[in-house]
Amino acid sequence: MKIAVVHSFYTAGKPSGENQLVRDQVRALRTAGHTVELFAAHTDELARDPLYPLRAAARVATGRGNNPLAQLRAYGPEVVHVHNLFPNFTRSWVRHWDGPLVATLHNYRPMCAAATLYRAGAVCTRCPDGEPWAALKLGCYRGSRAATLPLAWAGRNGPTRDPLLARADRIVVNSSLSQQTYLRHGVPAERLTLVPNFVDAPQTGHTPDHDTGRWLVAARLSPEKGVLELLRQWPAHEPLDIVGDGELLAECRAAAPPSVRFLGQIDRTELCRRMPTWRGLVFPSRWYEVQPCVQIEALAAGLATLAFDGSSVAESVRTHGTGLVTGWDKPLTPVLAEAAALFPTLREHCRQVYTDHFTERAWLSRITTVYEEAARIAGGRALTTA
């Protein structure tokens, strides 16, 4: 199959799991024998223009500007797969593409200026629930009303009027929670398809599982990730390693008991290699998430997860039986004691869940079915309009 993948790459200054997922999926499709062309725009390159912020804001607000339509027509793909268009591609061009079109929703930007449905320590759905200008009033994007204005204007009519979602023949979501969230806000069920991401987890080799007695948190140290709240409740006698960096590093260090170590950023390959040595993954995220790579990497390493209620990871843990779910109102000490006893028995089960659901092969099977469905829909549309 001849496939065009469209993605606007976020800046390399902030690690992006989405950028890596797109690269991995392009590689997987090519390895499977498909002809794939990546149509990309890179923030790091475009941002060298002094007028970049103004140009990007205009693109987002008006829907006019840089788009890949001419290049796509010259390439002539059998299917176009759009990942991210913000902020370097416009969205209105999709109305002029007649062929099969698939869109993957890696976040909640079509209904939330911040893309997270999270604000002030809690999930927030005010905009899609009928207050489309709430984001502008609150400056939800980067804490700035000026920066939020283009996004609020573009999304003022809600996700069902988003040009990409209105046009796509198939809309891919990566978790059941994401699927239910978009359904609840009007996206038609018949066009939503659940396709979990895969992680080509680096092989851990034959390193034997040996529980060092330390728990692991691997996350960006930002408000929505919940690490600061976790540290404020963390029992002083429980050893914990924090992998990651972010704007809350100083506050996290101040809140952490002496049993917590801050390891900084660790290369993904090295992190995966070391994962079997931790007791378990703790996932305290306070926003919905979509499908974070670190939990899949933990499954591949045989590492069970302690998740907090409300995120897609908590939902996944419950569905697949790969750990425990707790709430913020429950004391951590007894929960950690229960997890310490349970998690060693789940190692092989976690690896099997990864093999069954989150490998490259499983993803390829699902996504090629999505492409075939989109092609049938587009073919029927062409017959109708002929």
N, C-alpha and C positions, 0 to 999 in steps of 0.2 A: 504494500500500500504506500502511496506517496502522501506524506504528511507534512504539514506546515505547523510549526509550534511558534506561538507569539508570546513574548515575555518582556516586560520592562524590568530590568535588573535593579534592585535596590543598591545603595552605596555599600561598598566593601568595608566602609568604616564601622558598620554595625553588622555583626554576623547574622546571616539570613538563612534559616532553614529552607525557606521557599526557593531561594536562588539555587541551593544545592539540590533540592528535589527536582527542579526543572532540568538541571544538567544530568542528573541520574536517569530521569525518564527518557530524555533524548538518547542517551547512550544505550539504554535498555531496548528502545525501539529499533535502533540501528543494529544492535547485536542480534535481534530477532529477525533481521532481514528486511525491515522496512526502509524506504528511502525517506529521510527526514531532513528538513531544512529548518534551522532556528532563525527566526526573524526577531532580533533583539534590539533593545535600546538600553544603554548603560548610563545610569545616573552619574557615575564618576567621570565619564567623558563629557556628557552634556553640561555638567555643572561648572566646567571651566569657563563657560560663557558668563560674563558678569550679569547679563540680563536673564539668566536661567530661572531664578525664582519667579519673575514676572511672566515669563513665557509658560512655565509649568502651570502657574495659577490660571492663566488665560485658557490653556488647553483643557484643564479640568472643568472650569466654569462654563465655557462655551461649547465644548465638544469639537472645536475646530483646531486644526494644526497637524502636527506630525502623525502620520498613520502608515501602516504597511500595505495599504490596498493595492497600489500599483505593482509593488514587488510580488505580492501574492498572485495577482492576475498573470504576471509574467512567468511565475513558477508553475502555476496550474496544479495545485494539490488536489487529491481526492477528498481530503478532510483538513480543516483548519482547527487547531486546538489552541485556544487562548487561555493563558494562565493569568498574568497580571498586565494591566494596561496603565496603571497609575505610577507616576505622573507623566510619563514620557510618551505615551500614545493616547490619542483621543479615543472615545468610545463610539462616536456616531458613525464611523466608517462601516461598522458591522452591518448596518442596514442595507448597504450596497453590495454586500457579499452574498451571492445566490447559492453557493455550494454548501455542503455539510459543515456545520459549525458546532464545536464542542467548547464549553467553558468550564474551567475548574475554579471553584470558590475556595481560596486558601484562607480567607478571613471574612469579616462582616462589613467590608467597606460599602457595598451597595445600600446598606441601611444605617451605617454609622460612620461619622467623619473620622473617628479615631480607629475604626476597623476592628474594635475589640468588644463593643457593647459593654464597656466597663468604665466606671467613673467613680471617684471619691470612695474607693474601697469596696465597691459592690457592682454587680451586674446592673447595667442601665439600658433600658429599651425605650426611653422616652421618645426618641425621634421616630422609629417605626411604629410606635403605639399611637401616633397622632400629633406629636409636637415636633414637626420637621425643623423648626428653627431653634430648638433647645440647644443643639450643639454650638450654634453661633453665639447664643447668649452666654454660654458657659466656656467658650473657647476650647472646645474639646480636642482639637488637633494641635498638638505641640503647645498647649496652654495659651494659644493666641487666637483672638477673634479674627484678625486679619488673615491668618493662615487658614482658619476654618471656613471663611466665607466662600471660597470657590467650591469646597466639598459640600457645604450645606446647600448651596445653590444647585449643584449638580444632582444632589440626592433629595431635593425637596419634594419630589412626587413619590418617593418610596421605591423599594426594590422591584416591584412589578413594572414600573415605568423605566427602569434602568435599561438603556439601549442594548447592552450585551445580554442581560437576562431575558429581555423581551424577544431577542432574535435567536438565541442559541437553540439548536435542535435538541441538545442534551446538555444538562447542567450537572457537573460532577461535584459532589461533596465528599468529604473524607471521613466523616463520623456521623453516627446516628443523631447526636445532639445537634450538629450543624444542620443536618437534614430537617429535623423537627423545627428548628428555629426559623429556617427559610419557609417551610410549609406554613408555620403559624403566621407569617407575615405576607402570605399571598402568592408565593411562587408555586406554580402548578405542580402537583405531585407527579404527573405523568412525564414531566421533563427532568425531574430530579433523579439522579442515580448515585447510589452510594458505592464509591470505589476507594477503599482505604489506600493510603500511600504505602509504598514499600521502602525499606531501608536495606541497602546492600551492606549489611553490617560487616566490618572487617573481621576476619576470622580470629577468634581468640586462641586458636591453636589447641594444644593439648594441656594448657595450663589447668591443673586440677582446681576445682572449686575449694577455696579455703576462706572461711568466714573470718575476717579480721576483727569482727565485732563493731565495725564502724558503719554508720548509715551514710547514704549519698544523696545530696541535692545537686543537680546539674541544671542551672537555670540562669537567665539574665537577672541581674539584681535590679529590678524595676518594680514599681508598685503592684502591677497586675499579677506578678508571679508569686506573691505571697510569702517570699522568703523572710522578709523582715518580721511579719506577724508570726511566722513559725518560730523564729529565733527568740522572740519575746516569750514564747511558751515552752521552749525546749528544755527538757529536764537536764539539770547540771551534770548528772552522772552518765548521760548517754553520749558516746563519741559520735561526732558528725563531721563529714567533710563537705565543704561547699566548693563546687566547681562553677566558675563563672565570674562575671564582672558586670558593673553597671553603676548607675548614678546613686544607688543606695548603699554602695559598699561601705562607706564610713559609718552610716547608721547601723548597718548589719553587724559590723565589727563591734560597735558599742553595745549592741543588744545581746551579743552572743556570750554564753558562758564559756569558761576555759576549756571545756571538752570539745569545742568546735574549732576546726582548722579551715582556713581559707586558702585554697590551692590555686586560685586564679583561673585563667583560661588554660585548658588542656586540649591539645590537638585531638580531633575526633577519633582518629585511628588509635591513639594511645589511650583515650578514655574507654573505648570499647574493649581494648585488650585488658584493661585493668578492672572492668566491671565485675567479673566473677569473684573478685576479692572483697567486694563490699557485702554487707549483710542484706541490704535492700535499698531500693530507690524510694525516696520520699518526694512526693509531688504535691506541693502546697498551692498551686495556682488558684487565684481567686476569680479569674475570668473563664468564659466557656472553653477557651482554647479551640482548636480545630482538630489537629492530630499531631502533636509534637513528636519529632523524630526520636527524642531521647527515650521515650517509653518503649518504642519498638526496638531500639538498640538494646535496652535492658532485657526485653523478652529474648532477643537473640542470644544474650549472654547468660540466660537462665536466672535473671534477677527479678524477683517479684517486687510489686509496687505498693506503697502505702499512699493512697490518694485522699484528698479532701473533697467532700461533696460539692457538686456543682459544675465540675469540668467534664470534658469529653473523656479524659483519662479515668476519672472515677466511674463513668458509665462503662468504659471498656473493661476495667478491672472486674466490675460486677458481672458483665456479660460472659467473660472468658474465664473467670475464676483465677485470676493471676495476682492475687494479693488481698489487701483489705482496704475498705473505705471508712473514713471517720469524718467527724464534723468538727467545726471550730469550737463548738461549745463543750466538747468532751475533753477530759484530762488526757494528756499524751502518755503519761507513764504506763498505765495499764494497756493501752493500745500498742505501744512499742513492745511491751512484754509479750503480748499475744502474737504480734508480727514476728518477733525473734524466734518464737517456737514454731510458727507455721511456715515461714518463708523457706527454710532449707528443704522442706518436703515438696516445694513447688518448682524447683529448678528444672527438672525434666519436662514438667507440664508447660512451663513458660516457653521453653525452647520449641515444644511441639506446636503451641499456639502461633509462635512466629512462623514456623514452617508452613502451617496450614493457611495462614491468613495474610502475612505481611512480607512475603518474599517477592522478588522480582518476577518470578514465574506466575505467581497468583495475580499480581497487578497486570501483567501483560494479557492474561486471559480475560480479565474484566474489561480492560480499556479497549481491546480490539473489538469486543462485543459492543461497547458503547459507540465506537467508530462505525461499525456496521449498521447499528440502529440509526445513527444520524444520517448515514448515506441513504438508507431506505426512506426516511422522512423527507430528505431533500429531493429524492427522486420522485416521490409522490407529489411534492409541492410543484415540481417542474411540470409534471403531467397536468396538474390542475390549472396551472397558469398558461399552458400551451394553447 
